[in-house]
Amino acid sequence: MMNPSHFSRRAMLRKSACGFGMIGLSSLLAAETNPLAPKAPHFAPTAKRVIMLFMDGGPSHVDSFDQKPLLDRDHLKPPPFKLGTTFNPVGALMKSPWAFNRYGQMGMPVSDLFPNVAQHVDKITFMHSMVADGLDHGGALLQMHTGTLTLTRPSMGSWILYGLGTENQNLPGFLTIRPHTGHSGVRNWSTAFLPGAYQGTPVGVSRPRLEDVQKEPIENLLPQGLSPEQQRYELDMLRNVNLKQAELNKYDERLESRIQSFELAFRMQAEAPDAFDTSKESEATKKLYGVDDPATADYGWQCLLARRLVERGVRIVQCNSEGWDQHTELARRHAEQARMVDRPIAGLLADLESRDMLKDTLVIWGGEFGRTPVMEKDGRDHNPYGFTFWMAGGGVKRGFRYGATDDYGYNAVEDRMHVHDFHATVLHLLGLDHKRLTYRYSGRDFRLTDVYGDVAKKILA
């Protein structure tokens, strides 16, 4: 799939001889202002939409979903394996502060950090062999979201929109809720060189109070002092300016993207306020997500909002939990972080299942890396060499474990799933061949997985 940014259909007509270039330009303009229209996938998908539950900072896999009994046995002993590069100096092996118990028909060991998610293990594929390349948060976050460590490239959400469009033209197709603006910041949901219509839309950011974000999820969503008729007049004037640019052979893709964003903002006024109004949910539903508890209200609202958005046709929504970077005070701070998200995530899985939406909604949980089995003070350092993600719904196997780390949870040793393989697998579930989803820019074809990536077919239902 290619779409050369320097030669649009409009440019083709404009450059044609004998004045043909402007025939039917008005209808052509209308078509080109809808780049988010649904597109056919490469093959039949099992997932229609994605909810990404992102744990910013790096949750510890050996303290959550990847039990390692040898850490208990060898607590405080030197590691019997060679350590790779670490972000900070590290010491002896450290056992998990939490007990593990087995859940579900699959007998999945889950720590006391996630007692509510543990009730849903038979819906989940646990991928214990994730591998990344970045040791620092900035690079690791960028790679997990865009496939590259250092460069500005389109985010996974932008690639998905480019490949599939979105079902609802009155809402953004890709939203990220309360994202962290540090480290790689906006580049994590950027469209980069793809057309601007595929840019992710942030709903608030991580720092303001939840009440303030709920009051105005998207800045300036509702008009200030202008009637719909006046707004429509302004947008039509902008469209006329763009038409004159085209007539003068000065088509500007950035201008076109800006006008498309204005048009989307105008359409959003009709539907977005209702979509963001979670107060309309029943008290039982709010309780299911933990909106009634101050400890879980923030992430509960995110997960509930994500469900409301995807059921209205939004293609991809990311819910963000910031604060998993425990180099010190692991026992206290990981417990606090897990409590904030455990009940909301379990509520989301239960709610999607009850609405018959889980079968074609891909839910993904994970962070930019895991954490070491060796200690750094009373915490754990960054570990990109082997860690856990999980997926539920959307065509992945239920109650399944894929891959493995070594006996201490440091290196992935079985069915290694690099970030490129992860991206290839997500696209596959959505009906997209990652090798065919390309975009020509600056003289070469780009893709989310670059020249790498293999689909993890073992996890497919």
N, C-alpha and C positions, 0 to 999 in steps of 0.2 A: 504494500500500500504506500504510494508515494504522492506527495503533494508539494511540488517545488514552490517555495515561498516567493521566488522571483518571477513566476510566470503563471498568473491566475487565469481563469477563464475570461475574466474581464479584460486582462491584458491581451489575450489572444484576439478577441474581437476588436480591440482598439487598434491593434497593429495590422489588421486585415485591410486590403486595398479597396479603393473606390467608395469610401464612405461606409462600407458594410459594418465597420467596427462599432457604430453606435445603434445599429438596428436592434430593437428589443432590449436595449440596455436597462430600461426601467425594471422589466421583469427579471432580468439577470441579477440586478442589484438586490432585488427582494430575495432571490434564492441564495445569494452569497451572504446575506445577513443572518442566515440560519445554519451556521456550521455545527450547531449542537443537535440538529435533527437526528433521530435514530438511524443507525447504519447497520447493514447486515454483517454479522460476524463471519469469520472465515469458515467456521463449521458450527454445528449445533452445540450451544453452551449448556453447562449444567448450572452455572451461576448467572444471574441477571444483574446483581448489584453486590457491593462490597461494603462492609463495616469494619474498619480497622481500629482495634483497641490498642493504642500505642502507649507503652510504658517508658516514658522519656527518662533516660539516666542509666538504664541497664538493670533489670530485675535479676536476682540470683536464681539460676536454674537449679542449683544443688540445694536450695532452700525452699523450693516450690514444687516442681514437677519432675525432677530428675534425682531420685533418691540414690545416695551412695553410701552403703553400709560401712565401707572401708574408711570413710572419713570419721565415723564414730570410733572405729577400732584404733585408728592411727592418729587420733587427735593430738596435736602439739608435736608430732614427729616431723622430721624433715621430709619433704616430698620425694618419693622414690622415682621421680621422672624428671626430665630436663624441662625447665621452664623456658618459654619463649620470651620475647620482649614484654616487659610489664610497664605500665604507666608510672607506677611508683614502686619503691622497694617493698618486697613482701617477705614473709617469714614462713612459719611452719604451717602444716595442715590444720584446718579448723573444722570441727564437726558443725552440723547444723544446730542452731538453737531450738529448732522446732521438731516435734515428733511427726512421723509419717504414718498414715493409715491407708488401707486399701479400700477402694470404692468401686461400685458398679460391677456389672457382670465381667468386665475385663480385668478387674482386680488392680486397677491403676493406683500406684502409690502417690498420694498428694499430701503435702504438709499441712499443718494446722494454720498456715497463712491463708489458705483458700478453702475453708469448710463449705462455702456455698457453691463455688464453682465445682468442687469435688462431687456434688450431687448430679452433675451433668456429664461426667467423663464418658459415658457411653454414647454421647453425641459427638465426641471430639476425636480428631487425629492429632496426636502429640508428636511433634517433629523434634527429636532430641539431638540432631546432628547439624544444626545451623552453623555456618561459618561465614565470617566477615573479614575485612582487611584492615579496618580502622581501629586504632587504640584510643584515639581521642574522641570526645563526643561529637565535635563538629564534623570531622570526616566520616565517622561511623553513621551519624544521623543522615548525612548527605547521601552516603552509599545506600542505606536502607530505603531511602525515599526516591532516589534518582538513579541508582546504579553506579555512580562514580564518587570517588573520595574527595576530589579537589575541584572539579570543573562545574560550571553551571550548566546543567542539563535538565530536560523536562522531568517532572516528577512522575511517579507511577500513575497517580490519579489523572494527570494531564494526558499521558499516553492512552489510558483507558478511554477518556472522553474523545480523544482524536480518533480512536479505532471504532468506537461504538456510538458516540453521541449520547443523548440522554432522553428519557421518556417524557419528561415534563419541561416544557419550554418556558414556564413561568418561574422556575427556580434554578439556581446554579446546579450544574451537574456534578460538581465536586466541591465539597465543603470540609473544612477542618475546624473542629470546635475547640476553642481555648488553647490554641497551639503555643508552644514555647517560642519566644522571639529571639532567644539567645542562640549561640553556636551558629548553625547554618541558617537559622531564621527563615525568612520568606523563601529562600531557595528550596526548602523542603516541600513547598506546595507550588512552586513556580512552573510556568509553562516554557521558560527559557526561549528557544528559537521556534517552538511551535506557535501557531497563531494565538493571539491573546485570548481568544474565546475559551481556550482550554485551561486557563489559569484557575487554580484553586481559590475559593473564597473563604477567608477566615471569619469565624463567628466569635467575636471577642478575642482576647488573648489570655494567657495563663494568669497574669498578675491581678487584674481588677477583681473586686468582690463579685461573687456570683449574682447578687441582686442587681448590680449595675449592668452586667452582661445580659441578664434576662430582660431588663428594661429596654435595652437597645442592642439586640444581638448583632445587627449589621448597621453600621453608622449611616445616618441619613436615609434610612429605608423609606420613611414616609416623607412626603413633600412638605416644605416649609413655605406656606403662603401661596402656593400655586395650585390652580385647579387642574384636573386631568386634561381638560381641553388646552390649557396654556402649556402644559408639559408636552402634549402631543405636537403643538405648534412649534415649540423649540426643537424637538427631535426632527421634525420634518425639515426645518431650516438647516439643521446640521446635515441631514441627508442631501439637501440641495447643494451645500458646499462640497460634499464629497463627490457628487455627480460632476460638478464643475472641475474638480481636481482630475477626475477620470477623463473628461473631455480634453483637458490640457495635457494629457499624457503624463500626469504626475500622480498616479495612484500610489497611495501611502498605506501600507498594510497596518502600520501602527495607528494611523487615524481611523482606519476601518475597524480595528479591534476596539478602539475607544468608543466609537459610535455603537458598536454591538453591545458593549457593556452598558451604555446609557439605555439602549433599547431593553436589555434584560432587566435593568433596575426599574424601568417603567412598568414592565409586566409583573415584576415581583410584588409591586404594591397591592395587587389584587389577591395574591395567594400566600405570600410569605408570612404576613402577620398571623394568619390562622395556623399555618404550619408550625410556627415557633411558639404558639400559645399552648404550653403543656398543661395549663390549669384546666383545660377542658377534659383531661383524662379523669377516669374514675379514681376514687380514693384507694380502691384495691390495687389498681395499676400503679399509682404513685408509690404505694407501700411496697409493691413488688420490686420496684427499682431502687428503693431506699431514699426516695425524695423526702420522706417524712423524718429522716434522721440527719442532724447537722453534719455528722461524720461522713455520710454517703450522699448527701444532697447534691453536691457539685457533679460528681461522676454519674450519679443517678440521673440527673437532668440531662447530661450529655448523651447517655445511652438511650434514654426515653426520646430525646429529640432526634437521635439518629434513626430510631425505628419510625418515628413520624415522617421523617424526610424520605427514607427509602420506600415506604409504602406509598408515597406520593410521586414516585418515579425518579428520585435523585439517584444517580448512578453509584457514587462513592462518597462515604462519609467517614471521617477519622475523628475518634474521640481520644483526647490526650490527657494523660496523667503524668504530671511533672514531679520529680523528686526522688527517683529510685537510685541515686548515685551514692551508695553508702560505703564510703571508704572507712568510716568510723561509725560506731553505734548502730551496727547492723540490726541487732536484736530489737531495739526500740523503734528505729526509724522504718525498717522494712515492715514491721508489724503495723505501724501507722499507715503506711502507703497501701498495704494490702487490704486493710480494713476499709479504706476509702473506696476501693474498686470491686471487692469480692462480691458483695451483695448486688450492686448494679449490673455486673456482668452476668451473674447467674439469672437475674431478672430478665435481662435482654434475651438470653438463650431460651428461657421458659416462654417469654412473650412471643418471640418469633415462631417457636414451635406451635404454640396454641393457635396462632393465626395462619398456620400452614405456610409461613414465609421462610422458614429455615432451609427448606429443601432447595430454594434457589437464591438464598442470600448467603454469601460467603463471609463468615465472621473470622477475623484474624486477630490473634493476641501475640504481643512480643515487644521487645525493645531493640535498641541499636546493637547490643551485645549482651553477654551474660557476665558472670563474676567468677573470680578465681576460687578454687578450693583451698588455697592458702590464704593466710590472714594478712591484712594490712592494719596494724594496730588492733582494733576490735571490729574491723569491717573486712571487706573484700575488694580487690582491685578489679579493673576492667578485664574481661576475657572474651575476645572475638574468635577464639580457636575452637569453641564448641559450646553451644547453648541451645535453649529450647524456645521454639515457637509452637503455637497450636492453631488449628483451623477447625471450624465447625460449619456444617451445612454446605450448600453450593456445590455438591457433587463429590465431596471427600468422604472417605470411609468413616463410619461411626465406631467408636470404641477401638481405636487402632493406635499402635505405637510404631513410629518410623525412625530408623537410624538409632545411633547410640554414641555416647561419649565413653571414654575409657573408665576404668574402675574408680577413678577419683573425680571425674567430671571436668577434666581440663581440655582434652582434645577430642574432636569428633573422629570416630574410628570406623563407623559403619554407615554406609549410605550418606556420605557427606553432602549437605545441601548448602552450597554457597549462595550468597545473595542473588547472583544471576540466575541460579536454578530456581530459587524462590519466586523471583519475578516471572520467569518463564512459566512456572506452574500456575501462578495466579492468572496470567493472561490466558493460558490454556483452558482453565475452568470457565473463563468468560467467553470462550469460543474464538480466541485470537491466537494465531501462530506467531510467536515472538520473532521468528525469522522473517516473517512477511510484513510485520507492523513496522514500516520504515518511513523515514521522512528525509528528503534531500535538502541539505543545508551546507552552504560553503563548499560545494563541490563533492560531497560524499553523502552516502546514505547512513543515517543514524538509526539506532533502535535502542530500546530500554536496556536490553541485555548486551549491548555492544556486539562483540563477536563470540560471546560465550553463552552458557545457559542450556540446561537439559531439564525437561519436564520430569518431575518425580512421579512416574506413572504408578508406582506401588500404592500411593495414597488415594488414587482415584477410585471412587465407588464402582 
